[in-house]
Amino acid sequence: METLTGEVTAWLKANGASLVGIASVERFDGAPKGHHPRDFLHEARSVVTFGVALLQQALYWEGHLANSELVPPEHQKEVLQNYFYRQTGYVMVNNLLDTMALRISNLLESRGYLSLFFPATYGTKAIWGFIKERIPSKSGLFSQRHAAVKAGLGEFGLNNMVVTPEYGPRIRFNSVITEAELTPNPLIGEKVCLGEGCSICLENCPGAISLRPDFDPGAVWYDTPAQTDLDACIRLSGAHYCLGRCIKVCPVAQKSSRCKRALP
């Protein structure tokens, strides 16, 4: 078990993963019906979750092209948000996550352990439109965020994203469900999100995130303390050009001094 765990972790880190964690399937008890790891793989024993960190300058796209002689000012924000950021901070990262998930699944199956994964979120407008028509909640088939928390990589933040000690929320995840019995990581034992005393992510969201009335402000958030209106997020990001801002401004593990509390 220890040897295979080490091999899986080392392979992922050598091939692009910034963080790797493992959870036993028992940690997913209480998942929505039909979305537990064993609903997909009946003899599943472990879930391997890994993340790829986002580039700081991909997130700070709002300042690019300010002096461009080629892109008209009225089109700069649209081009940067919907082409540059979506590709470099979302689609390309998801493609890498999917490639790693496929390859590590193949590695585990070559050792005799059935494994599977799901595409990393809904990254394109075409797929998003397909999902909206068929899944009223717009939920993923498998929650990568919950898997990351259950693998000990972080806790949920007020922005409803996973906040990690190393990268804050500036990281995307994918997971592999496997029959292999791997060594699980411990859960995060201390808070990572700075909580209501910070609230910068909420201040910088135009209105798509709201706190749950029953959340415990002092607890480590192993489940979401907030609710996100995904339709509002998409609609407002087109009006305010704020895509990615709720994760960019988080001060946890912030590498840039340009974190601001207010909307520009």
N, C-alpha and C positions, 0 to 999 in steps of 0.2 A: 504493500500500500504506500509506504513512504517513498519507495524508489519511483513508482509511477507518478505519484504526486509531484515529486521533484522534477521529473522529466517533463511533465505537462507544463508546469510553471516556467521552467527554464526555456522550453520551446516558445511559449507565448511571448515571454519577455525578449527573447532574441529576434522575434519576428514582428515586433511593433507594439506590443502591449505595454502601457505605462504602469498599470496596476493589474494584479491577478489575485483573486480570492476564490475560496471553495466553501460551499455550504452543503450540509447533509440534507436530504429531501425532507426529513422530519421538520426542519425549520419552516417549511412551506405549508404545514398543516393550518387550516383556516383560510387558504386561498379560495377565491371564487370557484364554485363548482365548474368543472371542465377546464380549469387552468392550473391545476396542481401538476408538478412535474410527472407524477405517475398517471395522470390522465393522458399523457402523451407517450410515455414509456413505462409500461406496467412494472418493470423490475428496476426502475431508476433508483440509484443510491446517492448520487452526488450531482451537484450543479456547479460547473466551473464558470465564473464570471470574470470578465476582463474588460479593461477600458483603454481607450486611446485619448490622450490629452489633446485639447484644442490649442492651436497657436494663438498667442496673444494678439498678433497683428491681424489675424483673421477676424477676431472679435471686435477690434477697434477699427472696423471698416468705415465708420461714419466720418473719419477725418481724411480718408483717401480722396484723391481726385480734386481736392479743393482748388488747385491751380491748373487744372487740366485745360489744355488747348484743343483737345480732341473730343471730349465728352461734354455736351451742353449742360449747363448748371441744372436745368430743370429735370434732367434724366440721371444725374449722378447718384442720388440716393437709391433710386430704383435699380440701377445697374449694380451698385455695390451690394445691396441687400439681397436681391433676387437672383443675381448671377454669382458675384464673387463670394459672398458669405455662404449662400446655400451650397455652393460647390466645395469650397475649401474648408468650411467649418461644419459641413453636414454630410453631403453626398459622398465625398471622397473618404471621409472618416468612416462612414457606414460601410462603404465598399471594402475598406481594409478590415473592419470588424467581421464582415461576412466571410471574407477570404480566410481569415484566421480561424473562424468558427468551423468552416468546412474542413480545413486541413487538420485541426486538432480532433474533430469528429472522426475523420478517416484514420488518424493515428490510433485513437482509442479502439475503433472497430478492428483495426489490424491486430490488436492485442486480444480480441475476442469479446469486447464490450460494446453492445449496441449503444449508439449515441445519436442525438439529433440537436438541431438548433433552428431558430427562426430568424428571418431577415431583421436587421437592426432598424427598428422603428419604421415609420412610413415617410420616407425621405423625399418623394417626388409628388408633384401636384396630381399627376395621373393616378398614382396609387392611393393618395389621400382621398381623391374623389371616389374611387372604387370602394374604399373602406367606409366612407361616410354614408354611402347608400346601403350598406349591409350590416354595419355594427353601430347601432344608435349611440352607444357610449363612447365610440371612437377608441376604445381600449385596445391595447395590444393583445395578441394571442397568448403571450407570456410576458409578464412584467419584468423588464430588464432592471428597472429602478429597485423594485423589491428584492430582486435577486442580488443586486450589488450590496444592498444593506445587509441581507442575510448572509452574504459572503464576507462580512466584516470590513468592507471597503469604505464605509461612511455611514452617515445618517441622513434622513430627509431634512430639508431646510424649509424655511418659510416660503421660498419660491417653488416648493413642491418638487424640486430636483434633489438628487443625491449630492450631498456636500462631503467631499473627502478632505482629510487633513493635508494631503500633498498638493491638490489642484483646486480645492474648493469645488464648485459645480462645473468647472470648465473641463469636462471629460464626458465621453459617450461610451456606452457599454453594449456588450453582447454576451450571450451565455450559451453553454453547451450542457445539455442534460445527458447523463450517461449512467450505464449500469455499473461502471467501475466504482469501487468503494475507495474514495480518496480521503485524505486527511483534511478535515474542515478547519478553516480559520476561526478564531474567536470573534464574536460580535464586537463592534465598537463599544467601549465601556464608558466613555465620557462624551459630552456634547461637542460637536464640531461647529454646527450652526450657531451664530452669535445671538439668535433669538430676537425677541421683540425690542430689545434695547438697541438693536441695529436697524432692522426693517428696511434697509436700503433697497433690497430687491422689490419690496412692495411699493415703495415710493417711486420707483422707476418703471413700474408697470402701469400702463394707462387704464387698467380696470379689468384684467382677466383672472386675477388671483384673489381669493378671499380665504380668510382663516376659518377653520372648522370651529364651531362654538364650544366643543367639548375637548379641545386639545389641552395637554398638560404643558404649561410653559417651561417647567423645569426638568422635564423628562428627556432622556435620549429618544429621539423620534424614529422608532423602527417602522412606523407607519406614517402616512402623510398627515401633517398638521394643517394643511391647506387644501383648497379645491381650485382647480384650474378649469376655466371655461374655454375649451379648445377652439370653439367657433369664434368666440370673442377675441382670442389670441391671434388667430389668423386674420380676422377682419381688422383689428386694431393695428396689427403690424403693417398692413398695407396703407393705413392712414397715417401712422406716426413713424414709420420706418424704425421700429424698435426691436426687430427680430434679434434675439440673442442678448438683449440688454439686461434681462433679469439675471442671467448668469455672469455676464461681463462685470457688473458692478459689485458683486459679492466680494467683501474684503478678505474672506478666508483664503489664505495662501495666495493673496494678490501679489503679482509680480510687477504691476505697473502703478505708478503714482497718479495715473489719470482717472482713478475711480472717483466718480462724482455722485452726489446724492440726488441731484435734480435732473429732470429732463432737459436736454439742450434746446 
